[in-house]
Amino acid sequence: MAYKTAIVNKTIFVTGGTGFIGGHLARELVKQGHEVVLIARGRDTRDREIRSLPNATFVQCGLDSAEKLADAFAGCEAVTHCG
């Protein structure tokens, strides 16, 4: 018997979200219907379109900024670390 599983859309936090791997992952997650919160230390100019990705929020801060991270994590249901 074949089972179908429903994909539950989530809000997913992606560190390194403007980098090569994080950017590709973010695009795929959005394509699958998820919302993403992208975090990066700086502005990577190689992929200017990543910040205008639909259903994505970009947060510029390092992993050492506890207050900004706490705000960015609010409402996220999963985390992926690409940075």
C-alpha positions as CSV (number, residue, x, y, z in Angstrom):
1,M,0.0,0.0,0.0
2,A,1.4,3.4,-1.0
3,Y,1.2,6.2,1.5
4,K,1.0,9.9,0.7
5,T,2.6,12.3,3.1
6,A,1.5,15.9,3.3
7,I,4.2,18.4,3.2
8,V,3.6,20.9,6.0
9,N,4.8,24.3,5.1
10,K,7.2,25.7,7.7
11,T,9.2,28.8,8.4
12,I,12.8,27.7,8.1
13,F,15.9,29.7,9.3
14,V,18.9,29.4,7.0
15,T,22.3,30.6,8.2
16,G,24.6,31.5,5.3
17,G,21.4,32.2,3.3
18,T,23.1,34.4,0.7
19,G,26.0,32.0,0.0
20,F,26.1,29.4,-2.7
21,I,24.6,26.5,-0.8
22,G,22.3,28.5,1.4
23,G,20.9,30.4,-1.6
24,H,20.2,27.3,-3.5
25,L,18.6,25.7,-0.5
26,A,16.5,28.8,0.2
27,R,15.2,28.8,-3.4
28,E,14.2,25.1,-3.2
29,L,12.5,25.6,0.1
30,V,10.5,28.5,-1.2
31,K,9.6,26.5,-4.3
32,Q,8.2,23.8,-2.0
33,G,6.0,26.4,-0.3
34,H,8.0,27.2,2.8
35,E,8.9,30.6,4.1
36,V,12.6,31.2,4.8
37,V,14.5,33.6,7.1
38,L,17.9,34.1,5.6
39,I,20.7,35.3,7.8
40,A,24.2,36.4,6.6
41,R,27.1,38.4,8.1
42,G,27.3,40.7,5.1
43,R,25.9,41.4,1.7
44,D,27.2,38.9,-0.8
45,T,26.9,40.7,-4.1
46,R,27.3,37.6,-6.3
47,D,23.6,36.8,-5.9
48,R,21.6,40.1,-5.8
49,E,18.3,38.3,-6.4
50,I,18.3,36.3,-3.2
51,R,17.1,39.2,-1.1
52,S,14.0,39.7,-3.2
53,L,13.0,36.0,-3.1
54,P,9.3,35.7,-2.5
55,N,8.4,34.4,1.0
56,A,11.9,35.2,2.3
57,T,13.1,37.6,4.9
58,F,16.7,38.7,5.0
59,V,18.5,39.5,8.3
60,Q,22.0,40.9,8.2
61,C,23.9,39.9,11.4
62,G,26.6,37.6,12.6
63,L,26.0,34.5,14.8
64,D,27.4,36.5,17.7
65,S,24.5,39.0,17.8
66,A,22.2,37.3,20.3
67,E,19.4,39.9,20.2
68,K,19.1,40.0,16.4
69,L,19.2,36.2,16.3
70,A,16.5,35.9,18.9
71,D,14.3,38.2,16.9
72,A,15.1,36.4,13.6
73,F,14.4,32.9,15.1
74,A,11.0,34.0,16.4
75,G,8.4,31.9,14.7
76,C,10.9,29.6,12.9
77,E,10.1,25.9,13.1
78,A,13.4,24.5,11.7
79,V,17.0,25.6,11.3
80,T,19.6,24.7,8.7
81,H,23.2,25.9,9.1
82,C,24.9,26.6,5.8
83,G,27.3,29.3,7.0
